C-alpha cells in the first residue's frame, strides 16, 4: 500500500499531527547560545533558509539574534513534530516588543500554528510590553490579513526599512491591551486543540 502524504493523512484522520503525535515547542534562550545547543543550530538553519527572500538574513542571525538571545533581549521557539523541525518564531522583548520572525513549514500551515505562536509570544510579553509590532511583505498581508486582524493588527503602513526587493515591506502595530484581548478569546480553542 502506498504511503499517504502528511496532508492526506491529516485529512483522513482529522488530526493535526498524524504521523507521530509528538508535537512539542522548545523555547530557546541564553543557555542554548552559551552551549550552542542543537536547538540553536536548528533555529539558525530555519531562519537562514529565508536567504532568498531576505538577503543578509544570515548576518542578521549572527549579529542580532544570537547576541539578543544571549542577553535575554530575545526569545526564540522551535516547534517539532517528532524530531522534525516544522516551525520557528522569534520575539524581541521590551516596551515595544517585536514579533521578529515566524515561519511554518508549508505542510503544517493553516493548522492554527500561527495562532499558537502569536499567543505564546503575547503571553511572554504581557507584563512588560505596551505595544507589539512586526513587519511583513505586502503580499503576505494581502493573503493573510484576516489572521493579523484577528489579533488586533487592523492596518499597515509602509515600513521605514525595506528588507526585500520587489515586495513592499509593511509595518503593523497594536497596543498590547488589544492583542491581549484577542489572545484571551483564542486561548480556549487553542488549549483544546493542542493539549
C-alpha positions in Angstrom: 0.0 0.0 0.0 1.4 3.4 -1.0 2.2 5.8 1.9 -0.1 8.7 2.2 1.4 12.2 2.3 1.2 14.2 5.5 -1.6 16.3 4.2 -3.6 13.2 3.1 -3.1 11.6 6.5 -4.3 14.8 8.3 -7.4 14.9 6.1 -8.1 11.2 6.6 -7.6 11.2 10.4 -8.8 14.7 11.2 -5.7 15.3 13.4 -3.1 17.9 13.1 -0.1 15.7 13.6 -1.0 12.2 12.5 2.5 10.7 11.9 3.9 10.5 15.4 1.7 12.7 17.6 4.9 14.0 19.2 4.4 17.7 18.8 6.4 20.0 21.1 7.6 23.6 21.2 11.1 24.3 22.6 12.0 27.7 24.0 15.5 28.9 23.0 17.4 31.3 25.1 20.7 32.1 26.8 21.7 28.6 27.8 21.2 27.3 24.2 23.5 30.1 22.8 26.2 29.5 25.5 26.2 25.8 24.9 25.5 26.1 21.2 22.7 23.5 21.5 21.2 21.5 18.7 18.1 23.8 19.1 20.0 27.0 18.3 21.6 25.2 15.3 18.1 24.2 14.1 16.8 27.8 14.6 19.7 29.2 12.6 19.0 26.8 9.8 15.3 27.6 9.8 15.9 31.4 9.8 18.7 31.4 7.2 16.6 29.2 4.9 14.8 32.5 4.1 18.0 34.0 2.5 16.4 34.2 -1.0 13.6 36.4 0.4 15.6 38.3 2.9 19.2 39.0 1.7 21.7 39.1 4.5 19.4 37.3 7.0 22.4 35.1 7.9 24.3 38.2 9.1 21.2 39.4 11.0 21.0 36.0 12.7 24.7 36.2 13.7 24.9 39.9 14.6 21.4 40.4 16.2 19.6 37.2 17.0 22.4 35.3 18.7 23.6 38.2 20.9 19.9 39.1 21.7 19.3 35.5 22.8 22.5 35.6 24.9 21.5 38.8 26.6 17.9 37.6 27.1 16.7 40.6 25.0 15.2 38.0 22.6 13.4 34.6 22.9 13.1 32.1 20.2 10.9 29.0 19.7 11.2 25.9 17.5 8.3 23.5 17.0 9.0 19.9 16.3 6.8 17.1 15.0 8.8 14.1 16.3 12.4 15.0 15.5 11.5 17.2 12.5 11.5 21.0 13.0 8.3 22.4 11.5 8.2 26.0 12.7 10.2 28.7 14.3 9.4 32.1 15.9 11.5 34.9 17.4 10.5 37.6 19.8 12.3 40.8 20.8 11.3 41.9 24.3 10.7 45.4 25.5 8.0 48.1 25.9 7.7 48.0 22.1 8.0 44.2 21.7 8.5 42.9 18.2 7.5 39.6 16.6 10.7 39.3 14.6 10.1 36.1 12.8 7.5 33.4 12.3 7.9 30.7 9.7 5.8 27.5 9.5 6.7 24.6 7.1 4.3 24.6 4.2 2.9 21.1 5.1 1.8 22.5 8.5 0.3 25.8 7.5 -3.4 26.6 8.0 -3.5 24.4 11.1 -3.5 27.2 13.7 0.2 27.0 14.5 0.4 30.7 13.6 -2.3 31.4 16.2 -0.4 29.3 18.7 2.9 31.2 18.2 1.2 34.6 18.3 -0.5 33.6 21.6 2.7 32.1 23.1 4.7 35.3 22.2 1.9 37.5 23.6 1.9 35.6 26.9 5.7 36.1 27.1 5.4 39.9 26.8 2.2 40.6 28.7 3.9 42.1 31.8 6.5 44.2 30.0 5.2 45.5 26.7 2.8 48.4 25.9 2.8 47.8 22.2 3.5 44.9 19.8 4.8 45.4 16.2 6.2 43.5 13.3 6.9 43.9 9.6 5.8 41.7 6.8 5.7 41.7 3.0 2.7 43.3 1.3 1.9 40.0 -0.4 1.6 38.2 3.0 -0.6 41.0 4.3 -2.9 40.7 1.3 -3.1 36.9 1.7 -3.4 36.6 5.5 -4.8 40.0 6.6 -7.7 38.4 8.4 -5.3 36.4 10.6 -3.5 39.5 11.6 -6.7 41.5 12.1 -8.0 38.7 14.4 -5.1 39.7 16.8 -5.9 43.4 16.6 -3.5 44.4 13.9 -6.0 46.3 11.8 -3.9 48.4 9.5 -0.5 48.7 7.9 1.9 51.3 6.7 5.0 51.2 4.6 7.9 50.1 6.8 10.8 52.6 7.2 13.2 49.7 6.3 12.7 47.6 3.2 14.2 44.1 3.5 13.2 42.6 0.2 13.3 43.7 -3.5 10.0 43.6 -5.4 7.7 43.2 -2.4 7.0 46.3 -0.2 7.6 45.7 3.5 4.7 46.8 5.7 4.7 47.6 9.4 1.9 46.7 11.7 1.5 47.6 15.4 -1.2 47.4 18.0 -1.4 48.2 21.7 -0.7 45.2 23.9 -4.1 45.5 25.5 -5.8 45.0 22.1 -3.6 42.0 21.3 -4.1 40.6 24.8 -7.9 40.7 24.5 -7.7 38.8 21.2 -5.4 36.2 22.7 -7.8 35.7 25.6 -10.6 35.0 23.2 -8.5 32.4 21.3 -7.0 30.5 24.2 -9.9 28.1 25.0 -10.0 26.8 21.4 -6.2 26.6 21.2 -5.9 24.7 24.5 -8.4 22.2 23.4 -6.7 21.7 20.0 -3.1 21.5 21.2 -3.4 19.8 24.6 
